[in-house]
Amino acid sequence: MRNSDIERNSELVESLKQFFNAQSTAAPRTSLCAKCGSILRYLPTQFWLEGDEKGWNIRLPYCPDCHPLPVTKETFVA
């Protein structure tokens, strides 16, 4: 890998970390679906970067009317 490729990869990883940091600390807000106007709900989601020990908990918006969630089971990791 060339030095310029390594620098670009480092910049990309740093940009992703800054984005995840900002999103994980952002206050929840009430938003409306652009398609149907319903109030959006938020799903707790976890993100990690490979090789990094830190993870981020980010709430992703979804519309319960346009995209109802299927019934899911709780996942347990041992």
Secondary structure as the mmCIF struct_conf table of DSSP 4:
data_model
#
loop_
_struct_conf.conf_type_id
_struct_conf.id
_struct_conf.beg_label_comp_id
_struct_conf.beg_label_asym_id
_struct_conf.beg_label_seq_id
_struct_conf.end_label_comp_id
_struct_conf.end_label_asym_id
_struct_conf.end_label_seq_id
HELX_RH_AL_P HELX_RH_AL_P1 ASN A 3 THR A 25
HELX_LH_PP_P HELX_LH_PP_P1 ALA A 26 PRO A 28
STRN STRN1 LEU A 32 LEU A 32
TURN_TY1_P TURN_TY1_P1 ALA A 34 CYS A 36
HELX_LH_PP_P HELX_LH_PP_P2 SER A 38 SER A 38
STRN STRN2 ILE A 39 ILE A 39
HELX_LH_PP_P HELX_LH_PP_P3 LEU A 40 LEU A 40
STRN STRN3 ARG A 41 TRP A 48
TURN_TY1_P TURN_TY1_P2 GLU A 50 GLY A 51
BEND BEND1 GLU A 53 GLU A 53
STRN STRN4 GLY A 55 TYR A 62
TURN_TY1_P TURN_TY1_P3 PRO A 64 CYS A 66
BEND BEND2 HIS A 67 HIS A 67
HELX_LH_PP_P HELX_LH_PP_P4 PRO A 68 VAL A 71
#
